[in-house]
Amino acid sequence: MSAFGRRSGVSGGTGPSRPAFGVARPMQGGGTTRPEPEGGSQFPPLDPLVPLPGDPVLETVGTMPGQAMDAMARLAERQAASADSGSSRVEGFESSIHKIKEQVLPRLLERVDPEAAATLGKDELAEEFRPIIGEVLAELKLTLNRREQFALEKVLVDELLGLGPLEELLSDPNISDIMVNGPDQTYVERKGKLELAQVQFRDEEHLFQIAQRICNSVGRRVDQTTPLADARLKDGSRVNVIVPPLSLRGTAISIRKFSAKPITLDIMAGYGSMSPKMATALKIAGACRFNVVISGGTGSGKTTMLNALSKMIDPGERVLTIEDAAELRLQQPHWLPLETRPANLEGQGEISIRDLVKNALRMRPDRIILGEIRGSECFDMLSAMNTGHDGSMCTLHSNSPREALARMENMVMMSDIKVPKEAISRQIADSVDMIIQVKRLRDGSRRVTNVTEVIGMEGPVIVTQELFKFEYLDESADGKIIGEYRSMGLRPYTIDKAKQFGFDQAYLEACL
C-alpha cells in the first residue's frame, strides 16, 4: 500500500494497470487516443518560452517571435544587471595625477599665501604655480611630461579656487545634471540618460568642503545643524546639498546645470519638443498676458519652458521673479529677481515665498513669475493673477493638467486661510487661463504633452478644454519614442483675450 491508501503496483490480479497519482488520463470519446504529453495533462511540460532561473538568456529568447522575444530579452537583461559597478573611482592616467596631487598639494600650500591666491584668476594662478610646482616635484624626485604637468596644474587650481573634481563636469556642455552620492559615486545625465562619471573625491571631508564652498558663496550654510541647503552657482545652475546624518552615504550634491545658450520656443519646436502650431499658440499666450501654469515632473523642463515663454513679454513691462534659489534668466530689461532667505541659527529671519509675493504686490509689477509653488503661496499667486497682474506665470509638480488643478486646490487648503473648497475652485477657474503640461519621456526626450485651457466652473467642477495633445505611436529600433502632436480642432476659449492684442486670427489658425 502506498501513502495514499492505494497499491503501488497493479490494482487487481489480471486487471489493467492503474495510472500513478497525478497522471490520470481524461475521459475521451471512441476512436484513436491522443498521445499523452510527458508528465500527464495535469502537469504538462513547462513552456520553453518562459525563462527559468539559471537558464541562459540566449537559449530562452531564441525561440520567441519578434516582439515577445525583444521584450523578454530586455526583461532578462534588466534582471541580470549587476549593481557592482556603482563606484566611480578612476584608473589609469587620471588616477596617477590624483595620487601625485595628494603629495604635491600640502607642500604647495606651505609656499603659497592663501589670501593672495584668492585674488588671482585661474589662469594667473596657474602661471604663478608653475615654477613652484616644479620645485616641489624636484623635491619629491618626480618626473612628469608636459601633458602630466598641465593636468596637474589644472587639478591643483580647481582644488584651490574651484569645486575640485566637479569643475571637469561643469565645463562639459553635454552634461545637464550632476548627482554626487557620497565621495565614491557620481552620476551625470547626458542627453536624458544617466551614466556613471569617472571622477573621484579624496574622502568625505573633501566632498563636504566643496559643498560648504558652494553654499558659502551665496550666503547659505550647510552643517549638522542645518543639513539641507539650496544654493546656486555663478552661472545660475541650481544646487541642492544634503549632508549626514540625513544622508547615509555621505554628503550628496545635486546640480541642475544652467544652459548658457538661451532656449526659445522655436528652438524647442526644432528639437521636436512641440509642434510649430503649438509654438505659435504658446507665443501668443505669452504675448497676450495669459495667466499660465506650467506643470510637470522633476527634470521635465518646466523652468526651461518658463524661460522660453518669458521671451514673449513686452520689454516695457516690469517683471518680478520669485524663487527659492534664483535660476530663471529673463531677457527683459525691466526684470527684478527676488530670492527667499532661510532662517538663521536662532531660527529667526526666514523670508518665505509667500512673504515675497505679498511684498511684490506693493512693488508695482506688471507680471509676477514664481519659480515654483509648493504650498500656501499658491493663494497669493492666484490673488495676484485675479487682481490686475495678468500674464503672471508659475510652475508646479504634477502629472496632468487635471491633477495640476487639484494640487492647486490642495495647496490653498494647506494654508491657514479658511476658505470653502468651492470658493477656491472658483478662484482657480477665474485666475488661470492655460496649463502647459511637460514630460520627460523614458527615452530622455522632453515633450509638451498637453496644452489645456481653463474655461470656468460647472457646478463644483472646474471645466477645461484641451487644445493640443501629444499621442504616443511607437518606439524606434534605437529606443526613441515616436508620436505626433495633434490639434484638437477646437475654438479656443481665450480668443477674446488674444483679440485685445490683435492676435485672434493667428491664434485661431494655430489651434484649428
C-alpha angles and dihedrals in degrees: 000000000000127000089264093059095258134111112258092216128039121340095224143004101275101359124118119278113270114233116251120254113285098021102077112149119233119243111269135187125250124289129055119353119235118242110266115237116239109272094022130265094287091057105029120181115279118267108260090215092068111081116227125212107278095018115130111254095227094054094053099043096043093079097048127104116251108275096030091049091051093048094048092046091054092048092049091047092052092047091050094047111120126223092204094097094067098113119097096199109144128227137194122022097359092048093052091049090052091050091052089047090057090057097042100043099069093048090044092054090053090060098042131078104225094206092052091045091053091060093057129083122240095261093047091047091051090054091050092047097050099082092038091052088051090055093049092048090051090051091050090045091235121149118202131181122231095268093051092048092053091047091050092049091052093048092049094047091048089050095052103036106014138043097283115229091004092069092075091053094044091054093053107097093200093063116088101171134029120197118186112192100186127310095301103050132050126168128190133193118232119180091342096310128107120230137168114262122220098230130113140199123212094235143315092290091056092051092046091053090054090049090051091048090055094048096043091054090067098037096261127121137210126193139122093293092051104025095168125069139167116204142151138225126238092265092053098260113153119240131193121189128190121176137187137317086039093043110056096195095053131265112352121202123188117190124187103196121226115232112238090205112072111235120219131193089255091055090049090051089050090053090053095250090127140357122264090250091053090049090053092049092049092048089054090047090055095045096044095054098249114174101242132193116194112205130189148112130279112300093006094123104262095141092044090053091048091051091049093048092048090063088073092061115113110256089229094063124096109234126193121192121197121194143153091233113014109241104139113108111196121187096211119114094224100055126133118188119206126193133195124242126220123226120273127240091282090053093250137114099046115157112196131198089256091057090051093048091053091048092045090061087064093051097074097248124180091198133014117204120193118201091212136343117216107158147350094349086079090080093054090047091053089048090053092050091049098046105062102292096112116174095043116149138193142168131227139172115260142130099227141006091257091052090048090060091049091049091052090052091050093048092053090048089052090064126084090253110112104214126149115254092241091056090050091051091049092051091050091049091049095045108040119068103175140015119203114198116203126184138184106224124213093262089061096254120132116221139177099238101177139019107191133179123215106224106177143268130319106185107310094336127094108230119220135182125207116224101175135014137183113225122200113228111166146322124254125231091261093053099261116144115238119205144135135239110234127199108215091216095233127142106249116245091214093059090107089063090049090049090062088063096040096251099109097108094046090046092051093049092049093052099044 
